[in-house]
Amino acid sequence: MFNSFGNFLRLTSFGESHGKAIGGVLDGFPSGVKIDPDFVQAELNRRRPGQSRITTSRSEDDRVEFLSGIFEGRSTGSPIGFLVWNKNQHSSDYSEMQSLYRPSHADYTYKLKYGIRDYRGGGRSSARETIARVVGGALAKTALRQLGMSITAFTSQVGPIRLEKDYRECDFSLIDTNPVRCPDPALAKEMEEYIFHVKEEGDTIGGVVTCVIQGCPIGLGEPVFGKLQSALAAGMLSINAAKAFEYGEGFRGLKMKGSEQNDVFYNHDGRIETRTNHSGGIQGGISNGQDIYFRVAFKPVATVLMEQHTVNVDGIDTTLKARGRHDPCVLPRAVPIVEAMAAMTMLDFYLIDRMTQL
C-alpha cells in the first residue's frame, strides 16, 4: 500500500484504529529547527476525540512520544520517529461487522483488493490514521513559521449553514473558541445546534473547511505536473471523507467573465502585485506571493446509528444498525488535519524549490 506522502519531505504513517499504536516517520525535515513538544501536543488535542457533545465520545489522550530525530530540543536532520498509543478501543462494537459490508465504507473494496480486512473500526481506513498527519503537520508548521508562513483553516459550512463573508473579514482568533471551529460565533452556535440535532437523530452531516496560507513566497510549484494546487488537492483528497477541492474562486468563478476574474497587475511601491486574488495565490501552478486559499468539501460520516440495508460477505441481503462511537460531523476535527496536510505540502515544495535553486 501507499503509506507515504510527500517528495523531499516525506511522511510515512503506520498503525490501525484498534491496533496498539498509530505512528509515523517524517524524513527530510531540515536540521536545527527548534521543536516545541507542547505545540505539537496542542495540535493533536485539536484533533483528538471527545472534545465536545458534537464529536465522538471515544476517550483518548493521544500523547505523542518522539523516538528519534530530535536532540536537545532541535531537529537533527535525521528521520523523526514518533508514536501515539491507542488506549480506548471498544473492538467488541465491531464484532458483527466482520460478516457485513457497511454502506459507503471501504469494507468491500478493501476486502476485494487485499483478501483480508481489519473490521475493527476500519483498520488503516480509519480516520485515526490522521494522528500521524497532524504530528507531521505540526512539525512542518514549526519550520514554516520561521519562514514567515502561516496556515489557518476553519469550518465555513455545515450542511445548509454557510459562512458567506470573505475570509479577510474573519477574526481567526475566534476559530478555536467554539467546538465547531468557525470564526463567526453566532453562526458557530447555529452550526453546533444543527450538528447536535442530526446526532440525536442517529444521522450525520457534512460541510466545508476553508484554509488560508499567508506569507507564501513567490515561485513554489512547477508549471506542468508539479503544480502547487495539484499537490494541495492530492493532500486534501487523501483525508478521510474529503470529496472535493477548489482553490481561488473555484466553481463560483464560473459565473464571472474573464475580464471580471482576471487578476490585474500593478506596481505597489516597487513591488509587482495583483489588485485582486481570484486566482487564489497560484498562477500557472506557481505561487505568486498572494494569499493561497482553498476549500475542501467533506461528506457526511458513513456510519449512521440507524438501520440500513446491506449485504453480508456471501452477498445475502440483510440489515445493519451500527454501533460504536462516531462523529456526527467530521468538520471540527478535520480542521487541524487540513492545516497539517497543507503545512507538509508547503514545506515540501519550499525544500524542493530551495534544492532546485542551488
C-alpha positions as CSV (number, residue, x, y, z in Angstrom):
1,M,0.0,0.0,0.0
2,F,1.0,3.6,-0.4
3,N,1.6,4.8,3.1
4,S,3.9,7.8,2.4
5,F,3.2,11.4,1.5
6,G,5.5,14.0,0.1
7,N,8.6,14.3,-2.0
8,F,11.7,15.8,-0.4
9,L,9.8,16.0,2.9
10,R,8.2,12.6,3.3
11,L,5.8,11.3,6.0
12,T,5.3,7.5,6.3
13,S,2.5,6.5,8.7
14,F,1.7,3.2,10.3
15,G,-0.8,1.6,12.6
16,E,-4.5,0.8,12.7
17,S,-7.5,2.2,14.6
18,H,-7.7,-0.7,17.0
19,G,-4.1,-1.8,17.0
20,K,-1.5,-0.9,19.7
21,A,-0.5,2.4,18.3
22,I,-0.5,5.0,15.5
23,G,2.8,6.4,14.4
24,G,5.0,7.8,11.7
25,V,8.4,8.7,10.4
26,L,9.0,12.2,9.0
27,D,12.0,12.1,6.7
28,G,13.7,15.1,5.0
29,F,12.9,17.5,7.8
30,P,15.5,20.3,8.0
31,S,18.0,20.3,10.8
32,G,18.3,22.9,13.5
33,V,14.6,23.7,13.9
34,K,13.6,24.3,17.5
35,I,10.9,21.8,18.3
36,D,8.2,22.7,20.9
37,P,6.6,19.4,22.1
38,D,3.8,21.4,23.8
39,F,2.8,22.9,20.4
40,V,2.8,19.5,18.7
41,Q,0.6,18.1,21.5
42,A,-1.7,21.1,21.3
43,E,-2.3,20.4,17.6
44,L,-3.1,16.8,18.5
45,N,-5.5,17.9,21.1
46,R,-7.4,19.8,18.5
47,R,-7.8,16.6,16.5
48,R,-8.4,14.1,19.4
49,P,-11.9,12.6,20.1
50,G,-14.2,13.5,23.0
51,Q,-13.8,17.3,22.7
52,S,-17.4,18.2,22.9
53,R,-21.0,17.0,22.5
54,I,-20.7,17.0,18.7
55,T,-17.7,14.7,18.5
56,T,-17.2,11.0,19.1
57,S,-17.2,10.0,22.8
58,R,-14.1,7.8,22.4
59,S,-11.7,8.9,25.1
60,E,-8.1,9.1,24.1
61,D,-5.4,11.5,25.5
62,D,-3.3,11.0,22.3
63,R,0.0,11.8,23.9
64,V,2.8,11.8,21.3
65,E,6.2,10.1,22.0
66,F,9.1,11.1,19.9
67,L,11.6,8.3,19.3
68,S,14.3,9.9,17.1
69,G,15.4,12.9,15.1
70,I,15.3,15.4,18.0
71,F,18.3,16.3,20.2
72,E,18.4,19.0,22.9
73,G,15.2,20.4,21.6
74,R,16.2,20.7,17.9
75,S,15.7,18.6,14.8
76,T,18.9,16.8,13.8
77,G,18.1,16.3,10.1
78,S,17.6,12.5,10.6
79,P,14.2,10.8,10.4
80,I,11.8,11.9,13.2
81,G,10.1,8.9,14.5
82,F,7.0,9.1,16.8
83,L,4.0,7.2,18.0
84,V,0.7,7.6,19.9
85,W,-0.6,4.6,21.9
86,N,-4.2,3.5,21.4
87,K,-5.8,3.1,24.8
88,N,-9.6,3.2,24.5
89,Q,-10.6,0.7,21.8
90,H,-14.1,-0.9,22.0
91,S,-13.4,-3.6,19.4
92,S,-16.5,-5.6,20.5
93,D,-18.6,-2.8,19.0
94,Y,-17.5,-4.1,15.6
95,S,-17.8,-7.9,16.1
96,E,-20.9,-8.2,13.8
97,M,-19.2,-6.1,11.1
98,Q,-16.8,-8.9,10.3
99,S,-19.5,-10.6,8.2
100,L,-21.2,-7.5,6.8
101,Y,-20.2,-4.7,4.4
102,R,-21.1,-1.3,5.8
103,P,-22.7,1.1,3.3
104,S,-20.3,3.6,1.8
105,H,-17.3,2.3,3.8
106,A,-14.1,0.8,2.5
107,D,-15.1,-2.7,3.7
108,Y,-16.0,-4.2,0.4
109,T,-13.2,-2.6,-1.8
110,Y,-10.6,-3.3,0.9
111,K,-11.5,-7.0,1.2
112,L,-11.6,-7.5,-2.6
113,K,-8.2,-5.8,-3.1
114,Y,-6.3,-7.4,-0.2
115,G,-8.3,-10.5,0.6
116,I,-8.4,-9.6,4.3
117,R,-9.6,-6.6,6.3
118,D,-9.5,-5.4,9.9
119,Y,-13.1,-4.9,10.6
120,R,-12.4,-3.2,14.0
121,G,-13.1,0.4,13.2
122,G,-11.8,0.1,9.7
123,G,-8.1,-0.6,10.3
124,R,-6.0,1.6,8.1
125,S,-9.1,3.1,6.6
126,S,-10.0,4.7,9.9
127,A,-9.6,8.4,10.4
128,R,-7.5,7.6,13.4
129,E,-4.6,7.2,11.0
130,T,-4.6,11.1,10.7
131,I,-2.9,11.3,14.0
132,A,0.4,10.8,12.2
133,R,-0.5,13.6,9.7
134,V,-1.2,16.1,12.5
135,V,2.1,15.4,14.2
136,G,3.9,15.7,10.8
137,G,1.9,18.9,10.1
138,A,2.7,20.4,13.5
139,L,6.4,19.9,12.8
140,A,6.0,21.4,9.3
141,K,4.1,24.4,10.8
142,T,7.0,25.0,13.2
143,A,9.5,25.2,10.3
144,L,7.2,27.3,8.1
145,R,6.7,29.8,11.0
146,Q,10.4,30.6,10.8
147,L,10.0,31.3,7.1
148,G,7.1,33.7,7.8
149,M,4.4,31.4,6.6
150,S,1.1,30.7,8.5
151,I,-1.7,28.2,7.8
152,T,-5.2,28.7,9.1
153,A,-8.2,26.5,8.5
154,F,-11.8,26.8,9.8
155,T,-15.3,25.4,9.3
156,S,-17.1,27.5,6.7
157,Q,-20.2,25.4,6.1
158,V,-22.2,22.7,7.9
159,G,-25.0,21.2,5.8
160,P,-27.0,24.2,4.5
161,I,-25.5,26.7,7.0
162,R,-22.7,28.6,5.3
163,L,-20.4,31.4,6.3
164,E,-20.9,33.9,3.5
165,K,-18.3,36.6,4.5
166,D,-14.8,36.7,2.9
167,Y,-12.0,35.1,4.9
168,R,-10.4,38.5,5.1
169,E,-13.3,39.8,7.1
170,C,-13.0,37.0,9.7
171,D,-11.2,37.1,13.1
172,F,-9.1,34.0,13.1
173,S,-8.5,34.3,16.8
174,L,-12.2,33.2,17.3
175,I,-11.8,29.9,15.4
176,D,-10.8,27.7,18.4
177,T,-13.2,29.5,20.8
178,N,-16.1,27.2,19.8
179,P,-16.4,23.4,19.2
180,V,-17.3,23.8,15.5
181,R,-14.2,25.9,14.8
182,C,-16.0,28.6,12.8
183,P,-14.7,32.3,13.2
184,D,-18.3,33.6,13.4
185,P,-19.5,33.0,16.9
186,A,-23.2,33.4,16.1
187,L,-23.0,31.1,13.1
188,A,-20.9,28.7,15.0
189,K,-23.6,28.3,17.6
190,E,-26.2,27.7,14.8
191,M,-23.9,25.0,13.3
192,E,-23.3,23.3,16.6
193,E,-27.0,23.1,17.3
194,Y,-27.6,21.7,13.8
195,I,-24.9,19.0,14.2
196,F,-26.3,18.1,17.7
197,H,-29.8,17.7,16.3
198,V,-28.5,15.5,13.5
199,K,-26.6,13.4,16.0
200,E,-29.8,13.0,18.1
201,E,-31.5,11.5,15.1
202,G,-28.7,9.0,14.7
203,D,-27.6,10.6,11.5
204,T,-24.6,12.6,10.2
205,I,-23.9,15.7,8.2
206,G,-21.1,17.1,6.0
207,G,-19.8,20.5,5.1
208,V,-16.7,22.6,4.1
209,V,-13.4,23.5,5.6
210,T,-11.7,26.6,4.3
211,C,-7.9,27.0,4.5
212,V,-5.8,30.1,4.1
213,I,-2.0,30.1,3.6
214,Q,-0.3,33.5,4.2
215,G,3.2,34.6,3.7
216,C,4.0,32.2,0.9
217,P,7.0,33.3,-1.2
218,I,6.7,33.6,-5.0
219,G,7.9,30.6,-7.0
220,L,6.7,27.5,-5.2
221,G,5.4,24.9,-7.6
222,E,6.1,23.8,-11.2
223,P,4.2,24.6,-14.4
224,V,3.2,21.1,-15.6
225,F,3.0,18.0,-13.4
226,G,4.3,19.6,-10.2
227,K,1.6,22.3,-9.9
228,L,1.2,23.6,-6.3
229,Q,-2.6,23.4,-6.4
230,S,-2.4,19.8,-7.6
231,A,-0.2,18.8,-4.6
232,L,-2.5,20.6,-2.2
233,A,-5.5,18.9,-3.8
234,A,-3.8,15.5,-3.5
235,G,-3.1,16.1,0.1
236,M,-6.6,17.2,0.9
237,L,-8.4,14.4,-1.0
238,S,-6.3,11.9,0.8
239,I,-8.1,12.8,4.1
240,N,-11.0,10.6,5.1
241,A,-14.4,11.8,3.9
242,A,-13.0,14.5,1.7
243,K,-14.9,14.6,-1.6
244,A,-14.0,17.9,-3.4
245,F,-11.3,20.6,-3.6
246,E,-11.4,24.0,-5.1
247,Y,-9.0,26.9,-4.8
248,G,-9.3,30.6,-5.6
249,E,-12.8,31.4,-6.9
250,G,-13.3,27.8,-7.8
251,F,-16.7,26.9,-9.0
252,R,-18.0,30.3,-8.1
253,G,-15.8,31.8,-10.7
254,L,-18.0,30.1,-13.4
255,K,-20.4,33.0,-13.0
256,M,-17.8,35.5,-13.8
257,K,-16.4,36.7,-17.2
258,G,-12.7,36.6,-17.9
259,S,-12.4,40.3,-17.6
260,E,-14.0,40.1,-14.2
261,Q,-11.9,37.2,-12.9
262,N,-8.5,38.3,-14.2
263,D,-6.1,39.5,-11.5
264,V,-4.7,42.7,-12.9
265,F,-1.1,43.6,-12.1
266,Y,0.1,46.9,-10.7
267,N,3.2,48.4,-9.2
268,H,2.9,48.7,-5.4
269,D,5.8,50.7,-4.0
270,G,8.3,49.0,-6.4
271,R,6.7,45.5,-6.0
272,I,4.5,44.0,-8.6
273,E,1.3,42.7,-7.1
274,T,-2.3,42.0,-8.2
275,R,-5.3,44.2,-7.3
276,T,-7.5,41.1,-6.7
277,N,-6.8,37.5,-5.8
278,H,-9.3,35.5,-7.7
279,S,-6.5,33.0,-8.6
280,G,-6.1,32.0,-5.0
281,G,-2.4,32.9,-4.9
282,I,-1.4,30.4,-7.6
283,Q,-1.0,31.1,-11.3
284,G,0.4,28.6,-13.8
285,G,0.8,26.1,-11.0
286,I,3.3,28.5,-9.2
287,S,2.7,30.6,-6.1
288,N,2.5,34.4,-6.9
289,G,3.0,35.8,-3.3
290,Q,-0.6,36.4,-2.6
291,D,-2.7,34.5,0.0
292,I,-3.4,30.9,-1.1
293,Y,-6.9,30.0,-0.2
294,F,-8.9,26.8,-0.9
295,R,-11.9,24.9,0.3
296,V,-12.3,21.2,1.0
297,A,-15.8,19.5,1.0
298,F,-16.4,16.7,3.4
299,K,-19.2,14.2,3.1
300,P,-21.4,13.1,6.0
301,V,-19.8,10.3,8.1
302,A,-20.8,7.0,6.6
303,T,-21.6,5.4,9.9
304,V,-25.1,6.3,10.9
305,L,-26.8,4.9,14.0
306,M,-29.9,3.8,12.3
307,E,-30.9,0.6,10.4
308,Q,-29.7,0.4,6.8
309,H,-29.9,-2.3,4.2
310,T,-26.7,-4.0,3.1
311,V,-25.4,-7.5,2.2
312,N,-23.1,-9.9,4.1
313,V,-19.9,-11.3,2.8
314,D,-21.8,-14.0,0.9
315,G,-23.9,-11.4,-0.9
316,I,-27.1,-12.2,1.1
317,D,-29.4,-9.2,1.8
318,T,-29.5,-8.2,5.4
319,T,-29.8,-5.1,7.6
320,L,-27.3,-3.4,9.8
321,K,-27.7,-1.0,12.7
322,A,-24.2,0.3,13.5
323,R,-22.8,0.6,17.0
324,G,-19.7,2.3,18.3
325,R,-18.6,5.9,18.9
326,H,-18.6,8.0,15.8
327,D,-18.5,11.7,14.9
328,P,-21.8,13.1,13.6
329,C,-19.8,15.6,11.6
330,V,-16.1,15.4,10.8
331,L,-15.5,19.1,10.3
332,P,-14.4,20.2,13.8
333,R,-11.7,17.6,13.9
334,A,-10.9,17.9,10.2
335,V,-9.7,21.5,10.6
336,P,-6.3,20.6,12.1
337,I,-5.9,17.8,9.6
338,V,-6.4,20.1,6.7
339,E,-3.9,22.5,8.2
340,A,-1.4,19.6,8.7
341,M,-1.6,18.4,5.1
342,A,-1.3,22.0,3.8
343,A,1.8,22.6,6.1
344,M,3.6,19.4,4.9
345,T,2.8,20.2,1.3
346,M,4.1,23.8,1.6
347,L,7.3,22.8,3.4
348,D,7.9,20.0,0.9
349,F,7.6,22.5,-2.0
350,Y,9.7,25.1,-0.3
351,L,12.5,22.5,0.2
352,I,12.2,21.3,-3.4
353,D,12.4,24.9,-4.6
354,R,15.5,25.6,-2.5
355,M,17.2,22.5,-3.9
356,T,16.5,23.4,-7.5
357,Q,17.9,26.9,-6.9
358,L,21.3,25.6,-5.8
